[in-house]
Amino acid sequence: MDLAIFTTPSELGHYLQSHRSQSIGFVPTMGALHVGHQSLIDRARHENTLVIVSIFVNPLQFGPNEDLDQYPRQLEIDRAICETAGVDVLFIPTPESMGIRDTLTQVIPPPMMTSGLCGRTRTGHFQGVATIVTKLLNIVQPDRAYFGEKDAQQLAIIRKIVADLNLPVDIIGCSTLRADSGLAHSSRNQYLSPTGKAQSAVIYRSLKQAQVLVASGETHPPAILAAVVTELGTVPEFQLEYLELVDPETLQLIEVVDRSVLIAIAGRIENTRLIDNITIDK
């Protein structure tokens, strides 16, 4: 079946009226698709009879000094990737069709989940994410929606919203895909030079230091984080923004590692902001 492309919620809704008997898998993206996105699509293809991918660079989640205008856009390449991956529907709404305006009703996640990690420096970011993801889930009404675990804070917040608002969709978290160096695949990796990509491998390498310490019996967060910082120091070009050990579901700081924890990091190389995380099982 050829890839169907729609640009407004009403067009997509009309199409879906005759396809509701099928199981629907949904992969929301901001485009600039890479192998991480393809892994989400592949899982959706495996678990559903109809797969929908959306591409929408959400202006609500960008701050005034962030990279909205520079965010990579490669629509023709993305369309070809979707066709090759067996996507049934590509939804590419405009900001106007998504109702982006000053009077748009906003979805506000619990402040305790948005005030730390990325939310500390990206004011309003997760409100923008929550608003558009909720709109997309209501427009598509999928059985399952697929999100990457690299964006762990986003994933936890979306799961909370879906549970609290009784949205009838299963949120599926999918493992982070990495380059051979360990660098997590991200659309923003396009900003990095080959040298910057090589230097960025220190992020995952440092997170693995925490995993090794916990496996050896360490339970004290300051000692674990100190080991990560030491490894990060081997690449002075990396500018650390935050490094935290939190509960994977509530995103609250932990005082002792006595259960599964999320260690999350953000920083910059070549002025490109990169995030990553791993879950450490106790």
C-alpha positions, 0 to 999 in steps of 0.5 A: 500500500502506498504511503498516505500523507495528510496535513490536517487533523480533519483529513486524517480523521476522515481517513481513519474513520474507515480504518478503526477496526485495525490496531493502530501504532503511532510514532510522533516525531519532529522529523529529521528521522534517524535509526532511532526513529526507525527502531520505533517504526519497526516495533510499531510495524511489528505490533500493529496492522496500521502504522502512523508517523507524525512529523511536527516541529513543535514551536511550543516546546522551544524557548526564545533562545533555542534552535526552532528555526535551525532545527533540522528539517528533511521532509523528502528524506523522512518521507522516503524513510517512512516508505521504506519502513512500511509506514501506512500514514504520514501526518505532517500538520502545520502549526495553523492546523494544530491550533498554535495560537496565544489562546490555545488550551495548554496541558500542564504536567505536575510541576514536580516532574518538570522542575528538574533535569531539562525543565530546570533550564527549559522553562515551559518546554514540557508544557509544550510537549504535553500539549502537542502530544495530548493533541496528537493522541486525541487526533490519531487515537492509536492503540499504542504510541511509541517513544524513545527512552533517550528522552526519559523525562519526556517519556515519564511525563507522557505516561503520567498524563495518559494515566491521569487523563485516562487516555485510552492508549498504551505508551511504549518506551523503546530502548535508546539506539547508539552509534558504535561509540555509544553516542545516542542517536539524535536529530541534533547530532547533525550539528556535530562535526566528526570531532564533536561526535567522537568527543561526545562518546564520553557521555555514555562512557561516563554513565557506564561508570555509574553502572559499574559502581552500583554493580560493585555495591556502591549506593551513595549518590555523591560517590556515584556521580563523582565517578561520572564527573571524573570520566567526563573530565577526560573530555574538557570540551564537554560542558556539563549542564546537569547530572542527576540520579532520580526515580525513573517514574517520579523523576525525584532525586534519590538519597540512596540507590536501593532500587532501579534508578535513572541517571540522566545527563545533559551538556554541550559539545560544540554548542550542541545540547545533548542529553542521555540516560541509562537505567541502573537496576539494583 
